[in-house]
Amino acid sequence: MPSRLHPEDQKRVDEYLSSPVHRVERRPFRVWILIALVAGSVIGLGLLSRLLAQFAVA
């Protein structure tokens, strides 16, 4: 898709994005850690809700 910017504006955007500030090395994304965190949160909150329900019923 062609840019909708003027060529000189596109050049400035390209220079800005290629600056060292925007070239931070990041660790690879690990989906299994995210899944484990979400599952742990759901299980933990589920157990907490069951515990609170036991106190409310008793």
PQR file of N, CA, C, O and H, with PARSE charges and radii, in Angstrom:
ATOM      1  N   MET A   1       0.848  -1.172   0.000 -0.4000 1.5000
ATOM      2  CA  MET A   1       0.000   0.000   0.000 -0.0000 2.0000
ATOM      3  C   MET A   1       0.893   1.234   0.000  0.5500 1.7000
ATOM      4  O   MET A   1       1.767   1.366   0.857 -0.5500 1.4000
ATOM      5  N   PRO A   2       0.686   2.124  -0.937 -0.5600 1.5000
ATOM      6  CA  PRO A   2       1.527   3.317  -1.003  0.2800 2.0000
ATOM      7  C   PRO A   2       1.245   4.258   0.171  0.5500 1.7000
ATOM      8  O   PRO A   2       0.140   4.300   0.713 -0.5500 1.4000
ATOM      9  N   SER A   3       2.270   5.000   0.537 -0.4000 1.5000
ATOM     10  CA  SER A   3       2.141   5.936   1.653 -0.0000 2.0000
ATOM     11  C   SER A   3       1.294   7.125   1.248  0.5500 1.7000
ATOM     12  O   SER A   3       1.349   7.590   0.110 -0.5500 1.4000
ATOM     13  H   SER A   3       3.167   4.966   0.097  0.4000 1.0000
ATOM     14  N   ARG A   4       0.502   7.614   2.206 -0.4000 1.5000
ATOM     15  CA  ARG A   4      -0.320   8.791   1.934 -0.0000 2.0000
ATOM     16  C   ARG A   4       0.410  10.075   2.312  0.5500 1.7000
ATOM     17  O   ARG A   4      -0.124  11.174   2.164 -0.5500 1.4000
ATOM     18  H   ARG A   4       0.457   7.236   3.131  0.4000 1.0000
ATOM     19  N   LEU A   5       1.638   9.920   2.802 -0.4000 1.5000
ATOM     20  CA  LEU A   5       2.424  11.088   3.174 -0.0000 2.0000
ATOM     21  C   LEU A   5       3.173  11.633   1.972  0.5500 1.7000
ATOM     22  O   LEU A   5       3.407  10.934   0.986 -0.5500 1.4000
ATOM     23  H   LEU A   5       2.072   9.027   2.922  0.4000 1.0000
ATOM     24  N   HIS A   6       3.541  12.893   2.083 -0.4000 1.5000
ATOM     25  CA  HIS A   6       4.419  13.473   1.068 -0.0000 2.0000
ATOM     26  C   HIS A   6       5.784  12.815   1.214  0.5500 1.7000
ATOM     27  O   HIS A   6       6.141  12.372   2.306 -0.5500 1.4000
ATOM     28  H   HIS A   6       3.351  13.460   2.884  0.4000 1.0000
ATOM     29  N   PRO A   7       6.542  12.747   0.147 -0.5600 1.5000
ATOM     30  CA  PRO A   7       7.840  12.061   0.212  0.2800 2.0000
ATOM     31  C   PRO A   7       8.776  12.605   1.298  0.5500 1.7000
ATOM     32  O   PRO A   7       9.467  11.829   1.959 -0.5500 1.4000
ATOM     33  N   GLU A   8       8.804  13.921   1.489 -0.4000 1.5000
ATOM     34  CA  GLU A   8       9.700  14.467   2.510 -0.0000 2.0000
ATOM     35  C   GLU A   8       9.211  14.113   3.921  0.5500 1.7000
ATOM     36  O   GLU A   8      10.022  13.896   4.821 -0.5500 1.4000
ATOM     37  H   GLU A   8       8.243  14.551   0.952  0.4000 1.0000
ATOM     38  N   ASP A   9       7.886  14.055   4.114 -0.4000 1.5000
ATOM     39  CA  ASP A   9       7.353  13.648   5.412 -0.0000 2.0000
ATOM     40  C   ASP A   9       7.631  12.165   5.666  0.5500 1.7000
ATOM     41  O   ASP A   9       7.974  11.772   6.781 -0.5500 1.4000
ATOM     42  H   ASP A   9       7.227  14.231   3.383  0.4000 1.0000
ATOM     43  N   GLN A  10       7.482  11.358   4.634 -0.4000 1.5000
ATOM     44  CA  GLN A  10       7.759   9.926   4.774 -0.0000 2.0000
ATOM     45  C   GLN A  10       9.235   9.705   5.103  0.5500 1.7000
ATOM     46  O   GLN A  10       9.573   8.817   5.885 -0.5500 1.4000
ATOM     47  H   GLN A  10       7.204  11.678   3.729  0.4000 1.0000
ATOM     48  N   LYS A  11      10.107  10.508   4.508 -0.4000 1.5000
ATOM     49  CA  LYS A  11      11.535  10.393   4.793 -0.0000 2.0000
ATOM     50  C   LYS A  11      11.802  10.701   6.264  0.5500 1.7000
ATOM     51  O   LYS A  11      12.588  10.004   6.905 -0.5500 1.4000
ATOM     52  H   LYS A  11       9.833  11.230   3.872  0.4000 1.0000
ATOM     53  N   ARG A  12      11.157  11.741   6.809 -0.4000 1.5000
ATOM     54  CA  ARG A  12      11.343  12.082   8.224 -0.0000 2.0000
ATOM     55  C   ARG A  12      10.809  10.976   9.132  0.5500 1.7000
ATOM     56  O   ARG A  12      11.422  10.660  10.152 -0.5500 1.4000
ATOM     57  H   ARG A  12      10.518  12.308   6.289  0.4000 1.0000
ATOM     58  N   VAL A  13       9.684  10.394   8.770 -0.4000 1.5000
ATOM     59  CA  VAL A  13       9.129   9.287   9.561 -0.0000 2.0000
ATOM     60  C   VAL A  13      10.075   8.096   9.534  0.5500 1.7000
ATOM     61  O   VAL A  13      10.318   7.483  10.573 -0.5500 1.4000
ATOM     62  H   VAL A  13       9.186  10.650   7.941  0.4000 1.0000
ATOM     63  N   ASP A  14      10.603   7.763   8.391 -0.4000 1.5000
ATOM     64  CA  ASP A  14      11.539   6.646   8.273 -0.0000 2.0000
ATOM     65  C   ASP A  14      12.804   6.897   9.090  0.5500 1.7000
ATOM     66  O   ASP A  14      13.309   5.981   9.739 -0.5500 1.4000
ATOM     67  H   ASP A  14      10.405   8.261   7.546  0.4000 1.0000
ATOM     68  N   GLU A  15      13.320   8.126   9.068 -0.4000 1.5000
ATOM     69  CA  GLU A  15      14.508   8.457   9.863 -0.0000 2.0000
ATOM     70  C   GLU A  15      14.205   8.331  11.352  0.5500 1.7000
ATOM     71  O   GLU A  15      15.030   7.820  12.110 -0.5500 1.4000
ATOM     72  H   GLU A  15      12.909   8.870   8.541  0.4000 1.0000
ATOM     73  N   TYR A  16      13.044   8.786  11.773 -0.4000 1.5000
ATOM     74  CA  TYR A  16      12.658   8.713  13.181 -0.0000 2.0000
ATOM     75  C   TYR A  16      12.538   7.259  13.640  0.5500 1.7000
ATOM     76  O   TYR A  16      13.016   6.904  14.717 -0.5500 1.4000
ATOM     77  H   TYR A  16      12.374   9.201  11.157  0.4000 1.0000
ATOM     78  N   LEU A  17      11.902   6.422  12.824 -0.4000 1.5000
ATOM     79  CA  LEU A  17      11.706   5.027  13.200 -0.0000 2.0000
ATOM     80  C   LEU A  17      12.998   4.224  13.147  0.5500 1.7000
ATOM     81  O   LEU A  17      13.108   3.197  13.817 -0.5500 1.4000
ATOM     82  H   LEU A  17      11.514   6.710  11.948  0.4000 1.0000
ATOM     83  N   SER A  18      13.968   4.664  12.375 -0.4000 1.5000
ATOM     84  CA  SER A  18      15.234   3.935  12.296 -0.0000 2.0000
ATOM     85  C   SER A  18      16.255   4.450  13.306  0.5500 1.7000
ATOM     86  O   SER A  18      17.395   3.987  13.320 -0.5500 1.4000
ATOM     87  H   SER A  18      13.878   5.499  11.831  0.4000 1.0000
ATOM     88  N   SER A  19      15.861   5.400  14.149 -0.4000 1.5000
ATOM     89  CA  SER A  19      16.784   5.913  15.162 -0.0000 2.0000
ATOM     90  C   SER A  19      17.065   4.829  16.196  0.5500 1.7000
ATOM     91  O   SER A  19      16.271   3.901  16.351 -0.5500 1.4000
ATOM     92  H   SER A  19      14.935   5.776  14.138  0.4000 1.0000
ATOM     93  N   PRO A  20      18.190   4.936  16.907 -0.5600 1.5000
ATOM     94  CA  PRO A  20      18.567   3.885  17.877  0.2800 2.0000
ATOM     95  C   PRO A  20      17.554   3.696  19.004  0.5500 1.7000
ATOM     96  O   PRO A  20      17.494   2.616  19.592 -0.5500 1.4000
ATOM     97  N   VAL A  21      16.775   4.698  19.311 -0.4000 1.5000
ATOM     98  CA  VAL A  21      15.791   4.588  20.388 -0.0000 2.0000
ATOM     99  C   VAL A  21      14.763   3.513  20.067  0.5500 1.7000
ATOM    100  O   VAL A  21      14.256   2.855  20.975 -0.5500 1.4000
ATOM    101  H   VAL A  21      16.824   5.575  18.833  0.4000 1.0000
ATOM    102  N   HIS A  22      14.456   3.330  18.815 -0.4000 1.5000
ATOM    103  CA  HIS A  22      13.422   2.387  18.404 -0.0000 2.0000
ATOM    104  C   HIS A  22      13.974   1.027  18.003  0.5500 1.7000
ATOM    105  O   HIS A  22      13.250   0.211  17.432 -0.5500 1.4000
ATOM    106  H   HIS A  22      14.869   3.864  18.077  0.4000 1.0000
ATOM    107  N   ARG A  23      15.220   0.778  18.286 -0.4000 1.5000
ATOM    108  CA  ARG A  23      15.832  -0.504  17.939 -0.0000 2.0000
ATOM    109  C   ARG A  23      16.245  -1.251  19.200  0.5500 1.7000
ATOM    110  O   ARG A  23      17.395  -1.670  19.332 -0.5500 1.4000
ATOM    111  H   ARG A  23      15.808   1.441  18.750  0.4000 1.0000
ATOM    112  N   VAL A  24      15.319  -1.414  20.109 -0.4000 1.5000
ATOM    113  CA  VAL A  24      15.582  -2.098  21.372 -0.0000 2.0000
ATOM    114  C   VAL A  24      15.468  -3.601  21.143  0.5500 1.7000
ATOM    115  O   VAL A  24      14.482  -4.087  20.589 -0.5500 1.4000
ATOM    116  H   VAL A  24      14.385  -1.073  20.001  0.4000 1.0000
ATOM    117  N   GLU A  25      16.491  -4.325  21.577 -0.4000 1.5000
ATOM    118  CA  GLU A  25      16.457  -5.777  21.458 -0.0000 2.0000
ATOM    119  C   GLU A  25      15.522  -6.339  22.517  0.5500 1.7000
ATOM    120  O   GLU A  25      15.652  -6.012  23.697 -0.5500 1.4000
ATOM    121  H   GLU A  25      17.292  -3.931  22.027  0.4000 1.0000
ATOM    122  N   ARG A  26      14.606  -7.160  22.117 -0.4000 1.5000
ATOM    123  CA  ARG A  26      13.650  -7.761  23.031 -0.0000 2.0000
ATOM    124  C   ARG A  26      13.788  -9.274  22.993  0.5500 1.7000
ATOM    125  O   ARG A  26      14.187  -9.866  21.990 -0.5500 1.4000
ATOM    126  H   ARG A  26      14.501  -7.425  21.159  0.4000 1.0000
ATOM    127  N   ARG A  27      13.441  -9.875  24.125 -0.4000 1.5000
ATOM    128  CA  ARG A  27      13.435 -11.335  24.157 -0.0000 2.0000
ATOM    129  C   ARG A  27      12.283 -11.829  23.295  0.5500 1.7000
ATOM    130  O   ARG A  27      11.297 -11.113  23.124 -0.5500 1.4000
ATOM    131  H   ARG A  27      13.117  -9.394  24.940  0.4000 1.0000
ATOM    132  N   PRO A  28      12.384 -13.026  22.752 -0.5600 1.5000
ATOM    133  CA  PRO A  28      11.277 -13.545  21.947  0.2800 2.0000
ATOM    134  C   PRO A  28      10.027 -13.754  22.804  0.5500 1.7000
ATOM    135  O   PRO A  28      10.115 -14.092  23.984 -0.5500 1.4000
ATOM    136  N   PHE A  29       8.888 -13.551  22.198 -0.4000 1.5000
ATOM    137  CA  PHE A  29       7.613 -13.721  22.889 -0.0000 2.0000
ATOM    138  C   PHE A  29       7.390 -15.200  23.168  0.5500 1.7000
ATOM    139  O   PHE A  29       7.538 -16.037  22.277 -0.5500 1.4000
ATOM    140  H   PHE A  29       8.816 -13.277  21.239  0.4000 1.0000
ATOM    141  N   ARG A  30       7.037 -15.515  24.402 -0.4000 1.5000
ATOM    142  CA  ARG A  30       6.819 -16.911  24.795 -0.0000 2.0000
ATOM    143  C   ARG A  30       5.367 -17.090  25.168  0.5500 1.7000
ATOM    144  O   ARG A  30       4.923 -16.676  26.239 -0.5500 1.4000
ATOM    145  H   ARG A  30       6.917 -14.835  25.125  0.4000 1.0000
ATOM    146  N   VAL A  31       4.640 -17.712  24.268 -0.4000 1.5000
ATOM    147  CA  VAL A  31       3.202 -17.856  24.451 -0.0000 2.0000
ATOM    148  C   VAL A  31       2.875 -18.771  25.628  0.5500 1.7000
ATOM    149  O   VAL A  31       1.845 -18.587  26.277 -0.5500 1.4000
ATOM    150  H   VAL A  31       5.001 -18.047  23.398  0.4000 1.0000
ATOM    151  N   TRP A  32       3.726 -19.750  25.916 -0.4000 1.5000
ATOM    152  CA  TRP A  32       3.423 -20.689  27.001 -0.0000 2.0000
ATOM    153  C   TRP A  32       3.457 -20.006  28.363  0.5500 1.7000
ATOM    154  O   TRP A  32       2.702 -20.377  29.261 -0.5500 1.4000
ATOM    155  H   TRP A  32       4.563 -19.900  25.389  0.4000 1.0000
ATOM    156  N   ILE A  33       4.319 -19.019  28.521 -0.4000 1.5000
ATOM    157  CA  ILE A  33       4.347 -18.275  29.786 -0.0000 2.0000
ATOM    158  C   ILE A  33       3.050 -17.486  29.952  0.5500 1.7000
ATOM    159  O   ILE A  33       2.492 -17.432  31.047 -0.5500 1.4000
ATOM    160  H   ILE A  33       4.932 -18.718  27.791  0.4000 1.0000
ATOM    161  N   LEU A  34       2.578 -16.886  28.887 -0.4000 1.5000
ATOM    162  CA  LEU A  34       1.316 -16.136  28.931 -0.0000 2.0000
ATOM    163  C   LEU A  34       0.157 -17.068  29.265  0.5500 1.7000
ATOM    164  O   LEU A  34      -0.689 -16.735  30.095 -0.5500 1.4000
ATOM    165  H   LEU A  34       3.032 -16.930  27.997  0.4000 1.0000
ATOM    166  N   ILE A  35       0.113 -18.234  28.622 -0.4000 1.5000
ATOM    167  CA  ILE A  35      -0.960 -19.194  28.889 -0.0000 2.0000
ATOM    168  C   ILE A  35      -0.909 -19.658  30.339  0.5500 1.7000
ATOM    169  O   ILE A  35      -1.949 -19.779  30.987 -0.5500 1.4000
ATOM    170  H   ILE A  35       0.800 -18.505  27.948  0.4000 1.0000
ATOM    171  N   ALA A  36       0.300 -19.919  30.858 -0.4000 1.5000
ATOM    172  CA  ALA A  36       0.444 -20.352  32.251 -0.0000 2.0000
ATOM    173  C   ALA A  36      -0.011 -19.258  33.213  0.5500 1.7000
ATOM    174  O   ALA A  36      -0.665 -19.554  34.213 -0.5500 1.4000
ATOM    175  H   ALA A  36       1.145 -19.821  30.331  0.4000 1.0000
ATOM    176  N   LEU A  37       0.319 -18.013  32.931 -0.4000 1.5000
ATOM    177  CA  LEU A  37      -0.111 -16.909  33.791 -0.0000 2.0000
ATOM    178  C   LEU A  37      -1.623 -16.743  33.779  0.5500 1.7000
ATOM    179  O   LEU A  37      -2.235 -16.538  34.827 -0.5500 1.4000
ATOM    180  H   LEU A  37       0.850 -17.773  32.119  0.4000 1.0000
ATOM    181  N   VAL A  38      -2.219 -16.830  32.620 -0.4000 1.5000
ATOM    182  CA  VAL A  38      -3.680 -16.694  32.525 -0.0000 2.0000
ATOM    183  C   VAL A  38      -4.361 -17.867  33.226  0.5500 1.7000
ATOM    184  O   VAL A  38      -5.310 -17.667  33.984 -0.5500 1.4000
ATOM    185  H   VAL A  38      -1.722 -16.997  31.768  0.4000 1.0000
ATOM    186  N   ALA A  39      -3.888 -19.078  32.981 -0.4000 1.5000
ATOM    187  CA  ALA A  39      -4.488 -20.259  33.624 -0.0000 2.0000
ATOM    188  C   ALA A  39      -4.304 -20.190  35.135  0.5500 1.7000
ATOM    189  O   ALA A  39      -5.237 -20.492  35.879 -0.5500 1.4000
ATOM    190  H   ALA A  39      -3.118 -19.240  32.365  0.4000 1.0000
ATOM    191  N   GLY A  40      -3.124 -19.801  35.601 -0.4000 1.5000
ATOM    192  CA  GLY A  40      -2.887 -19.672  37.031 -0.0000 2.0000
ATOM    193  C   GLY A  40      -3.792 -18.631  37.669  0.5500 1.7000
ATOM    194  O   GLY A  40      -4.291 -18.834  38.777 -0.5500 1.4000
ATOM    195  H   GLY A  40      -2.366 -19.555  34.996  0.4000 1.0000
ATOM    196  N   SER A  41      -4.007 -17.518  36.978 -0.4000 1.5000
ATOM    197  CA  SER A  41      -4.889 -16.479  37.503 -0.0000 2.0000
ATOM    198  C   SER A  41      -6.326 -16.971  37.585  0.5500 1.7000
ATOM    199  O   SER A  41      -7.008 -16.735  38.582 -0.5500 1.4000
ATOM    200  H   SER A  41      -3.602 -17.353  36.079  0.4000 1.0000
ATOM    201  N   VAL A  42      -6.788 -17.651  36.549 -0.4000 1.5000
ATOM    202  CA  VAL A  42      -8.165 -18.153  36.538 -0.0000 2.0000
ATOM    203  C   VAL A  42      -8.358 -19.198  37.634  0.5500 1.7000
ATOM    204  O   VAL A  42      -9.361 -19.171  38.347 -0.5500 1.4000
ATOM    205  H   VAL A  42      -6.234 -17.843  35.738  0.4000 1.0000
ATOM    206  N   ILE A  43      -7.415 -20.104  37.770 -0.4000 1.5000
ATOM    207  CA  ILE A  43      -7.519 -21.139  38.804 -0.0000 2.0000
ATOM    208  C   ILE A  43      -7.459 -20.507  40.194  0.5500 1.7000
ATOM    209  O   ILE A  43      -8.249 -20.857  41.070 -0.5500 1.4000
ATOM    210  H   ILE A  43      -6.600 -20.126  37.191  0.4000 1.0000
ATOM    211  N   GLY A  44      -6.529 -19.582  40.394 -0.4000 1.5000
ATOM    212  CA  GLY A  44      -6.405 -18.916  41.681 -0.0000 2.0000
ATOM    213  C   GLY A  44      -7.659 -18.145  42.066  0.5500 1.7000
ATOM    214  O   GLY A  44      -8.118 -18.231  43.205 -0.5500 1.4000
ATOM    215  H   GLY A  44      -5.887 -19.298  39.681  0.4000 1.0000
ATOM    216  N   LEU A  45      -8.207 -17.401  41.133 -0.4000 1.5000
ATOM    217  CA  LEU A  45      -9.427 -16.643  41.416 -0.0000 2.0000
ATOM    218  C   LEU A  45     -10.613 -17.583  41.627  0.5500 1.7000
ATOM    219  O   LEU A  45     -11.493 -17.297  42.440 -0.5500 1.4000
ATOM    220  H   LEU A  45      -7.834 -17.331  40.208  0.4000 1.0000
ATOM    221  N   GLY A  46     -10.643 -18.696  40.906 -0.4000 1.5000
ATOM    222  CA  GLY A  46     -11.706 -19.683  41.109 -0.0000 2.0000
ATOM    223  C   GLY A  46     -11.640 -20.293  42.495  0.5500 1.7000
ATOM    224  O   GLY A  46     -12.668 -20.441  43.157 -0.5500 1.4000
ATOM    225  H   GLY A  46      -9.928 -18.929  40.246  0.4000 1.0000
ATOM    226  N   LEU A  47     -10.444 -20.650  42.943 -0.4000 1.5000
ATOM    227  CA  LEU A  47     -10.286 -21.193  44.288 -0.0000 2.0000
ATOM    228  C   LEU A  47     -10.646 -20.157  45.352  0.5500 1.7000
ATOM    229  O   LEU A  47     -11.270 -20.487  46.360 -0.5500 1.4000
ATOM    230  H   LEU A  47      -9.610 -20.530  42.405  0.4000 1.0000
ATOM    231  N   LEU A  48     -10.254 -18.917  45.125 -0.4000 1.5000
ATOM    232  CA  LEU A  48     -10.597 -17.849  46.060 -0.0000 2.0000
ATOM    233  C   LEU A  48     -12.110 -17.654  46.139  0.5500 1.7000
ATOM    234  O   LEU A  48     -12.656 -17.461  47.225 -0.5500 1.4000
ATOM    235  H   LEU A  48      -9.747 -18.649  44.305  0.4000 1.0000
ATOM    236  N   SER A  49     -12.777 -17.703  45.007 -0.4000 1.5000
ATOM    237  CA  SER A  49     -14.239 -17.535  45.022 -0.0000 2.0000
ATOM    238  C   SER A  49     -14.936 -18.695  45.733  0.5500 1.7000
ATOM    239  O   SER A  49     -15.936 -18.496  46.423 -0.5500 1.4000
ATOM    240  H   SER A  49     -12.333 -17.860  44.124  0.4000 1.0000
ATOM    241  N   ARG A  50     -14.399 -19.917  45.560 -0.4000 1.5000
ATOM    242  CA  ARG A  50     -14.975 -21.067  46.292 -0.0000 2.0000
ATOM    243  C   ARG A  50     -14.755 -20.925  47.794  0.5500 1.7000
ATOM    244  O   ARG A  50     -15.641 -21.250  48.584 -0.5500 1.4000
ATOM    245  H   ARG A  50     -13.587 -20.079  45.000  0.4000 1.0000
ATOM    246  N   LEU A  51     -13.592 -20.447  48.187 -0.4000 1.5000
ATOM    247  CA  LEU A  51     -13.297 -20.235  49.606 -0.0000 2.0000
ATOM    248  C   LEU A  51     -14.232 -19.185  50.201  0.5500 1.7000
ATOM    249  O   LEU A  51     -14.769 -19.368  51.293 -0.5500 1.4000
ATOM    250  H   LEU A  51     -12.872 -20.183  47.545  0.4000 1.0000
ATOM    251  N   LEU A  52     -14.420 -18.089  49.476 -0.4000 1.5000
ATOM    252  CA  LEU A  52     -15.326 -17.047  49.950 -0.0000 2.0000
ATOM    253  C   LEU A  52     -16.766 -17.539  49.984  0.5500 1.7000
ATOM    254  O   LEU A  52     -17.529 -17.144  50.866 -0.5500 1.4000
ATOM    255  H   LEU A  52     -13.983 -17.941  48.589  0.4000 1.0000
ATOM    256  N   ALA A  53     -17.148 -18.383  49.053 -0.4000 1.5000
ATOM    257  CA  ALA A  53     -18.499 -18.933  49.047 -0.0000 2.0000
ATOM    258  C   ALA A  53     -18.709 -19.838  50.244  0.5500 1.7000
ATOM    259  O   ALA A  53     -19.799 -19.852  50.816 -0.5500 1.4000
ATOM    260  H   ALA A  53     -16.529 -18.704  48.336  0.4000 1.0000
ATOM    261  N   GLN A  54     -17.687 -20.599  50.641 -0.4000 1.5000
ATOM    262  CA  GLN A  54     -17.806 -21.464  51.812 -0.0000 2.0000
ATOM    263  C   GLN A  54     -18.029 -20.628  53.075  0.5500 1.7000
ATOM    264  O   GLN A  54     -18.824 -21.008  53.935 -0.5500 1.4000
ATOM    265  H   GLN A  54     -16.802 -20.588  50.177  0.4000 1.0000
ATOM    266  N   PHE A  55     -17.345 -19.511  53.192 -0.4000 1.5000
ATOM    267  CA  PHE A  55     -17.522 -18.644  54.339 -0.0000 2.0000
ATOM    268  C   PHE A  55     -18.903 -17.972  54.336  0.5500 1.7000
ATOM    269  O   PHE A  55     -19.489 -17.757  55.397 -0.5500 1.4000
ATOM    270  H   PHE A  55     -16.699 -19.202  52.493  0.4000 1.0000
ATOM    271  N   ALA A  56     -19.414 -17.645  53.160 -0.4000 1.5000
ATOM    272  CA  ALA A  56     -20.711 -16.967  53.053 -0.0000 2.0000
ATOM    273  C   ALA A  56     -21.849 -17.926  53.366  0.5500 1.7000
ATOM    274  O   ALA A  56     -22.855 -17.514  53.944 -0.5500 1.4000
ATOM    275  H   ALA A  56     -18.938 -17.820  52.298  0.4000 1.0000
ATOM    276  N   VAL A  57     -21.713 -19.195  53.000 -0.4000 1.5000
ATOM    277  CA  VAL A  57     -22.780 -20.191  53.221 -0.0000 2.0000
ATOM    278  C   VAL A  57     -22.761 -20.648  54.675  0.5500 1.7000
ATOM    279  O   VAL A  57     -23.817 -20.853  55.273 -0.5500 1.4000
ATOM    280  H   VAL A  57     -20.896 -19.529  52.531  0.4000 1.0000
ATOM    281  N   ALA A  58     -21.593 -20.807  55.239 -0.4000 1.5000
ATOM    282  CA  ALA A  58     -21.475 -21.353  56.600 -0.0000 2.0000
ATOM    283  C   ALA A  58     -21.926 -20.390  57.667  0.5500 1.7000
ATOM    284  O   ALA A  58     -21.881 -20.717  58.853 -0.5500 1.4000
ATOM    285  H   ALA A  58     -20.735 -20.641  54.753  0.4000 1.0000
TER
END
